[in-house]
Amino acid sequence: MGLFSTIHEAFHEPATRIYRVVEGVIWTLIVLSVALLGAEPILLDDAGQAPGWWMLIDKVLLTIFAVEVSLRVLSYRPLDLEVFARPPLGAVRTHVVSRIRFALQPSNLVDIITVLSFVPALRGLRAFRLLRLLRSVRLFRYANPFEGVMLAIERDRLLFTLAFAVLGVEVIVGGASIFLVERLENPGINTFADGIWWALVTITTVGFGDITAVTSLGRVVAGFLMVGGMFTLAFFAGIVGHSLLNTVLSVREEQFRMSGYVNHIVVCGYTEGARLLLDGLSEELDFDQTKTLLFANRPRPHSLPPQFLWVEGDPSKESELDKARLSHARAVLLVADHSLPVQSVDATTILTAFTIRSYLARQASAKLRKQPLYVLAEILDPENVEHAKTAGVDEIVQTIRVGYELLTHAVTNPGTGGVVSQIALHGDTNFYVGEVPEALELPLSYGEISTSVRKQTGALVIGFREGADADEQVNPPDDSVVRTGAHLIYLADTAVLKSPS
């Protein structure tokens, strides 16, 4: 391997060992440089001069940074030459132009600006070294906003070039006009540079007031420049909003992961058509006590109520589940998208359930839980119920089948559909599952338990379940035996029995 190839690997091939070594050395030197910069005020003598050894160390560090930037630019390989065969002069031109473009990338400009602190008057530019650390910081796992801003500027460099070109033309025209109009009348404008300064201050609406137009024609120029500045600022705001807003807001993907939320509810796969789901959650949950996070592969809808948290991501990818702190959640609800084909929707739901169980098996915090994560899923096709159970779903709701069963049963038994709908739609009475009161010593008959609970709480026991995986026994014979560990199914205004642990 030649020297040039080795240098190229050291600065442009992240997968190589030499690249990691070079990056480690540079980061260490940056930290040292920033530490020296922070200590400088303490080291200054009475004359405001830093010690000679300090200046020597600073110059050595700057020299190393200058060499590093130079080697990075010089060892850059133009992609054009890997695709096209150029004649000798064309190849030279491609090498030069490509390296200039590479050097003008925002990430490289930061380092070049840092090296300019060789000039004594520009020593404050050394603080720019911090930006290199920020864009490489490991705190952000999914979306580093500092790196994202630089990539956004690079991606939309044509827009930013256009904006700065418009600004430059306005400043030059305005500065030249005020210089030509008022150079003999205005004591504040003696040179062309004074005119440029006045135009820049005016167009950006800063308005220092050190230079003002004194002639009528000069005020006309100032008026046009101020109006043009309004449009220019609006132009910049539109570009920044288009290029940078989504990049900066992507930090929300990190916000929930880095939060301290525990025992929250995660809803995977939310769509606009599931708005009634949010209404139901609002009825059932106290959002001050239980946070509810919607986790879907789309931006947050504008119509989403503010009490619901939102994280954008794909729940079927294990690498993204950490965004929702799933190992710390109380329950996860897998919602079906009714606008897509049934089999496709159920396949996604089952895949997501498999992914969640696989993710939890790898999390140390999930293994320390007192209660396992409860997974509830909506399944559209009854044939996929067993597949969902195999995937690790704890409870399955067949929404389409339930709806049709209510309709068909109400045809032959008028009124039953309305009664069940009223109960299910958060009426005065609802279904609950709870533990057998401690005062009752099991085993007991179902009839005895039902009578006792009715007298003590007013709740109507309609069945029981022997365990979490057992089938429910609804309206069983009174002599059915209810054993230790069984849960009661009852109707009541509110939950009157202790929820199953």
C-alpha positions in Angstrom: 0.0 0.0 0.0 1.4 3.4 -1.0 1.8 6.4 1.2 -1.1 8.3 -0.5 -3.5 5.3 0.1 -2.4 5.1 3.8 -3.1 8.8 4.3 -6.4 8.4 2.5 -7.5 5.6 4.8 -6.4 7.6 7.8 -8.7 10.5 7.0 -11.5 9.0 4.8 -12.1 5.4 5.7 -13.9 5.1 9.1 -13.8 1.3 9.1 -10.0 1.2 9.2 -7.9 1.0 12.4 -5.6 3.8 11.3 -8.6 6.1 10.9 -9.8 5.4 14.4 -6.3 6.0 15.8 -6.0 9.3 14.0 -9.5 10.4 15.1 -8.7 9.5 18.7 -5.5 11.5 18.6 -7.2 14.5 17.1 -10.1 14.4 19.7 -7.5 14.3 22.5 -5.7 17.3 21.1 -8.9 19.2 20.7 -9.9 18.5 24.3 -6.4 19.7 25.4 -6.7 22.8 23.2 -10.1 23.7 24.6 -8.8 23.2 28.2 -5.9 25.5 27.5 -8.3 28.0 26.0 -10.4 27.9 29.2 -7.3 28.3 31.4 -5.9 31.2 29.4 -7.5 34.0 31.6 -5.9 32.5 34.7 -2.5 32.4 33.1 -2.4 36.0 31.9 0.1 38.3 33.6 -0.5 41.9 34.6 0.3 43.1 31.1 -2.4 40.7 29.7 0.2 38.4 28.1 0.1 34.6 28.3 3.3 32.7 29.3 5.7 31.8 26.5 5.3 28.0 27.1 1.5 28.4 26.8 1.9 30.2 23.5 4.3 27.5 22.2 1.9 24.7 23.1 -0.9 26.5 21.4 1.1 27.1 18.2 2.1 23.4 18.1 -1.5 22.4 18.4 -2.6 24.8 15.7 0.2 23.4 13.5 -1.0 19.9 14.0 -4.6 20.9 13.2 -3.4 22.7 10.1 -1.5 19.7 8.9 -4.5 17.4 9.7 -6.9 19.6 7.6 -4.4 19.9 4.8 -3.8 16.1 4.6 -7.5 15.5 4.7 -8.2 17.8 1.8 -5.1 16.6 -0.3 -5.9 12.9 0.3 -9.5 13.3 -0.9 -10.3 11.2 -3.9 -12.7 12.8 -6.4 -15.6 10.5 -7.2 -15.7 11.7 -10.8 -12.4 10.1 -11.6 -13.7 6.7 -10.3 -16.5 6.9 -12.8 -15.1 8.9 -15.8 -11.9 8.7 -17.7 -10.5 12.3 -18.0 -7.7 13.5 -20.2 -4.6 14.7 -18.2 -5.6 18.4 -18.1 -9.2 17.4 -17.3 -8.0 15.1 -14.5 -6.0 17.9 -13.0 -8.9 20.3 -13.2 -11.2 17.7 -11.5 -8.6 17.1 -8.7 -8.4 20.9 -8.0 -12.2 21.6 -8.2 -13.2 18.6 -6.2 -10.8 19.4 -3.4 -12.0 23.0 -3.3 -15.6 21.8 -3.0 -14.6 19.2 -0.4 -12.8 21.9 1.6 -15.8 24.2 1.5 -18.1 21.6 3.1 -19.4 22.9 6.4 -17.6 20.2 8.5 -14.3 21.1 6.9 -14.9 24.8 7.0 -15.1 24.6 10.8 -11.6 23.1 11.0 -10.2 25.6 8.5 -11.7 28.5 10.5 -10.1 27.1 13.6 -6.6 27.2 11.9 -7.1 30.9 11.1 -6.5 31.6 14.8 -2.8 31.6 13.9 -3.5 35.2 13.2 -3.3 37.0 16.7 -6.4 39.1 16.0 -8.4 35.9 15.3 -7.3 33.8 18.3 -10.9 33.7 19.5 -11.7 31.4 16.6 -10.1 28.5 18.5 -13.4 28.0 20.2 -14.7 26.6 17.0 -12.8 23.4 17.8 -15.7 22.6 20.2 -17.9 22.1 17.1 -15.9 19.1 16.0 -16.4 17.5 19.3 -20.1 18.2 19.3 -20.7 16.8 15.9 -18.9 13.6 17.0 -20.4 13.3 20.4 -21.8 9.8 21.3 -24.6 11.1 23.4 -27.0 10.9 20.5 -27.7 7.5 19.2 -30.2 8.1 16.4 -30.0 11.8 15.4 -27.0 14.0 16.2 -28.5 17.5 15.7 -25.0 19.1 15.2 -24.1 16.7 12.5 -27.6 16.9 11.1 -27.3 20.7 10.7 -24.1 20.4 8.8 -25.5 17.7 6.5 -28.6 19.8 5.9 -26.5 22.8 4.9 -24.4 20.7 2.6 -27.5 19.0 1.1 -29.2 22.4 0.4 -26.0 24.3 -0.4 -27.5 25.6 -3.6 -30.3 27.3 -1.7 -27.9 28.8 0.8 -25.6 29.9 -2.0 -28.6 31.6 -3.7 -29.6 33.3 -0.5 -26.2 34.7 0.3 -25.8 35.8 -3.4 -29.0 37.8 -3.1 -27.8 39.3 0.2 -24.4 40.1 -1.3 -25.8 41.8 -4.4 -28.1 43.9 -2.2 -25.3 44.9 0.1 -22.9 45.8 -2.7 -25.5 47.8 -4.7 -26.8 49.5 -1.6 -23.3 50.3 -0.3 -22.1 51.6 -3.6 -25.2 53.7 -4.0 -25.0 55.4 -0.6 -21.2 56.0 -1.1 -21.8 57.7 -4.5 -24.7 59.7 -3.3 -23.4 60.9 0.1 -19.6 60.7 0.1 -19.5 64.5 -0.1 -22.4 65.2 2.2 -22.2 62.6 5.0 -19.2 62.7 7.4 -19.8 59.1 8.3 -19.2 57.8 4.8 -15.7 58.4 3.6 -14.8 55.2 1.9 -16.5 52.5 -0.1 -16.1 50.2 3.0 -18.2 52.6 5.0 -21.0 52.3 2.5 -20.8 48.5 2.6 -20.9 48.5 6.4 -24.0 50.8 6.4 -25.8 48.6 3.8 -25.1 45.5 5.8 -26.3 47.0 9.1 -29.4 48.4 7.3 -30.5 45.3 5.4 -30.2 43.1 8.4 -32.3 45.6 10.4 -29.7 45.8 13.1 -29.5 49.6 12.9 -26.5 50.6 15.0 -27.1 54.2 14.1 -23.4 55.0 13.7 -24.0 55.9 10.0 -27.3 57.4 8.8 -28.5 58.8 5.5 -28.6 62.6 5.5 -29.7 63.5 1.9 -33.1 62.9 0.4 -31.7 60.6 -2.3 -29.8 58.7 0.4 -32.9 58.2 2.3 -34.6 56.8 -0.8 -31.7 54.3 -1.2 -32.1 53.4 2.5 -35.8 52.9 2.1 -35.4 50.5 -0.8 -32.7 48.7 1.1 -34.8 48.3 4.2 -37.7 46.9 2.2 -35.4 44.6 0.4 -34.0 43.5 3.7 -37.5 42.4 4.8 -37.9 40.2 1.8 -34.3 38.9 2.2 -34.9 37.9 5.8 -38.1 36.2 4.9 -36.2 34.4 2.1 -33.6 33.2 4.7 -36.3 32.2 7.1 -37.9 30.0 4.5 -34.7 28.3 3.6 -33.7 27.7 7.2 -37.2 26.4 7.9 -37.0 24.0 4.9 -33.5 22.8 5.5 -32.9 22.8 9.2 -36.2 22.5 11.0 -36.7 18.8 10.6 -33.0 18.1 11.3 -33.2 20.0 14.6 -36.5 18.5 15.6 -35.2 15.0 15.0 -33.6 15.3 18.4 -37.1 14.4 19.7 -36.1 10.8 18.8 -33.5 11.1 21.5 -35.6 13.0 23.9 -37.8 10.1 25.1 -34.9 7.6 25.1 -32.9 9.8 27.4 -35.9 10.7 29.6 -36.8 9.0 32.9 -40.2 7.8 31.9 -41.2 4.5 33.4 -44.5 2.5 33.5 -45.8 4.3 30.4 -48.1 3.0 27.6 -46.7 2.6 24.1 -49.1 2.5 21.1 -47.4 1.2 18.0 -48.7 1.8 14.5 -51.0 4.8 15.2 -52.8 6.2 12.1 -55.2 9.1 11.6 -58.1 6.6 11.4 -57.4 5.5 15.0 -58.5 8.8 16.5 -61.2 7.1 18.5 -58.5 5.0 20.1 -57.1 8.3 21.6 -60.5 9.2 22.9 -60.8 5.8 24.6 -57.3 6.2 26.2 -58.3 9.7 27.4 -61.3 8.1 29.2 -59.3 5.3 30.7 -56.0 6.9 31.7 -54.8 9.6 33.9 -52.1 11.2 31.8 -50.5 12.9 34.9 -49.8 9.4 36.3 -49.4 7.4 33.1 -47.6 8.8 30.1 -48.9 7.6 26.7 -46.4 7.4 23.8 -47.4 7.0 20.1 -44.7 5.3 18.1 -45.2 5.2 14.4 -43.1 5.5 11.2 -44.3 9.0 10.2 -44.1 12.6 11.5 -46.3 13.7 14.4 -49.8 14.7 13.1 -50.8 18.3 13.6 -54.2 17.2 15.0 -52.7 15.0 17.7 -53.7 16.2 21.2 -50.8 17.6 23.2 -51.2 15.1 26.1 -49.9 12.3 23.8 -46.2 12.0 23.4 -44.8 11.1 19.9 -41.7 9.4 18.7 -41.1 8.7 15.0 -39.7 5.3 14.2 -40.4 1.8 12.9 -41.7 -0.5 15.7 -40.9 -3.6 13.6 -37.2 -2.8 13.7 -35.4 -3.9 16.9 -32.8 -1.3 16.4 -35.4 1.5 16.9 -37.4 0.1 19.9 -35.1 1.8 22.4 -36.4 5.1 21.3 -39.6 4.3 23.1 -37.9 2.9 26.3 -39.9 -0.2 25.7 -38.1 -2.1 28.4 -39.4 0.4 31.0 -43.0 0.5 29.7 -46.1 -1.0 31.4 -47.8 -2.2 28.3 -47.6 -1.9 24.5 -50.6 -1.7 22.2 -50.2 -2.9 18.6 -52.8 -1.1 16.4 -53.8 -2.2 13.0 -54.0 0.1 10.0 -57.5 -0.6 8.5 -56.7 1.2 5.3 -54.3 -1.6 4.2 -54.9 -5.2 3.2 -55.8 -7.4 6.1 -53.1 -10.0 5.7 -50.4 -7.3 5.3 -51.5 -5.5 8.4 -51.7 -8.7 10.5 -48.2 -9.7 9.2 -46.8 -6.4 10.4 -48.5 -6.8 13.8 -47.1 -10.3 14.2 -43.6 -9.2 13.1 -43.7 -6.3 15.5 -44.7 -8.7 18.4 -41.8 -11.0 17.5 -39.4 -8.0 17.4 -40.6 -6.7 20.8 -40.1 -10.1 22.5 -36.6 -10.5 20.9 -35.7 -6.9 22.0 -36.8 -7.6 25.6 -34.9 -10.8 25.8 -31.7 -8.8 25.1 -32.4 -6.1 27.7 -30.9 -6.5 31.2 -33.4 -4.0 32.6 -36.3 -6.0 31.2 -35.1 -9.1 33.1 -35.3 -7.2 36.4 -39.0 -6.3 36.0 -41.5 -7.4 38.7 -44.1 -7.8 36.0 -43.5 -8.6 32.3 -44.3 -6.2 29.6 -48.0 -6.7 28.6 -48.5 -6.9 24.9 -52.0 -6.3 23.5 -52.6 -6.5 19.8 -55.4 -5.9 17.3 -55.8 -8.7 14.8 -58.1 -8.4 11.8 -58.2 -12.0 10.4 -59.2 -14.7 12.9 -56.8 -17.1 11.2 -53.9 -15.1 12.4 -54.8 -15.2 16.1 -52.7 -18.3 16.9 -49.8 -16.8 15.0 -50.0 -13.7 17.2 -50.0 -15.8 20.3 -46.9 -17.6 19.1 -45.3 -14.2 18.5 -45.8 -13.4 22.2 -48.9 -11.4 22.3 -50.6 -11.6 25.7 -54.1 -10.5 24.7 -55.7 -10.3 21.3 -58.7 -8.3 20.3 -60.4 -9.3 17.0 -62.0 -6.0 16.2 -63.6 -6.9 12.9 -64.9 -10.2 14.2 -66.3 -8.7 17.4 -68.2 -6.1 15.5 -69.7 -8.5 13.0 -70.6 -11.0 15.9 -72.5 -8.1 17.6 -74.4 -7.3 14.4 -75.4 -10.9 13.6 -76.4 -11.7 17.2 -78.5 -8.5 17.4 -80.4 -9.6 14.3 -81.9 -12.6 16.1 -81.7 -11.1 19.6 -82.7 -7.4 19.3 -81.2 -5.1 21.9 -78.2 -7.2 22.7 -75.9 -5.3 20.4 -76.8 -2.0 21.9 -76.3 -3.3 25.5 -72.8 -4.7 24.8 -71.9 -1.5 22.8 -73.0 0.7 25.7 -70.8 -1.3 28.1 -67.8 -1.3 25.8 -68.1 2.4 24.9 -67.4 3.6 28.4 -71.0 3.8 29.7 -71.9 3.9 33.4 -70.9 0.2 33.6 -67.9 -1.6 32.2 -66.0 -4.9 32.2 -63.1 -5.4 34.7 -60.8 -8.2 35.8 -59.7 -8.3 39.5 -58.4 -10.5 42.2 -60.6 -12.4 44.6 -61.0 -10.3 47.9 -58.5 -11.4 50.6 -61.4 -11.9 53.0 -62.5 -14.9 51.0 -60.5 -18.1 51.6 -60.2 -20.1 48.5 -61.1 -22.6 47.2 -64.8 -21.5 47.2 -67.7 -22.1 44.8 -68.4 -19.5 42.2 -71.9 -18.9 43.6 -70.5 -18.0 47.1 -67.9 -15.6 45.7 -70.4 -14.0 43.4 -72.9 -13.4 46.2 -70.2 -12.1 48.6 -68.7 -9.6 46.1 -72.1 -8.4 45.2 -72.9 -7.6 48.8 -69.6 -6.0 49.6 -69.0 -3.9 46.4 -72.2 -3.9 44.3 -70.2 -5.4 41.4 -71.8 -8.2 39.3 -69.4 -11.2 38.9 -70.0 -12.8 35.5 -67.2 -15.3 35.4 -63.6 -16.1 36.3 -60.3 -17.1 34.9 -57.9 -19.6 36.5 -54.7 -18.0 35.2 -53.4 -15.5 32.7 -53.2 -18.1 29.9 -56.4 -19.9 30.8 -59.7 -19.4 29.0 -62.4 -17.3 30.6 -65.4 -19.1 32.1 -68.3 -16.8 31.7 -71.6 -17.5 33.6 -70.4 -20.8 35.0 -72.5 -23.0 37.3 -72.7 -21.8 40.8 -71.0 -25.0 42.1 -67.9 -24.3 39.9 -64.8 -24.2 42.1 -62.7 -21.1 42.1 -59.1 -21.9 43.3 -56.2 -19.8 44.5 -54.7 -17.6 41.8 -58.0 -17.2 39.9 -59.2 -13.8 38.7 -62.8 -12.6 38.6 -64.5 -11.0 35.7 -67.1 -8.5 36.8 -69.3 -5.6 35.8 -69.1 -2.3 37.8 -69.1 1.4 37.5 -65.4 1.5 38.4 -62.7 -1.0 39.3 -63.6 -2.1 42.8 -61.3 -5.2 43.0 -57.6 -5.2 43.1 -56.1 -5.4 39.5 -54.2 -8.7 38.8 -50.5 -8.4 39.5 
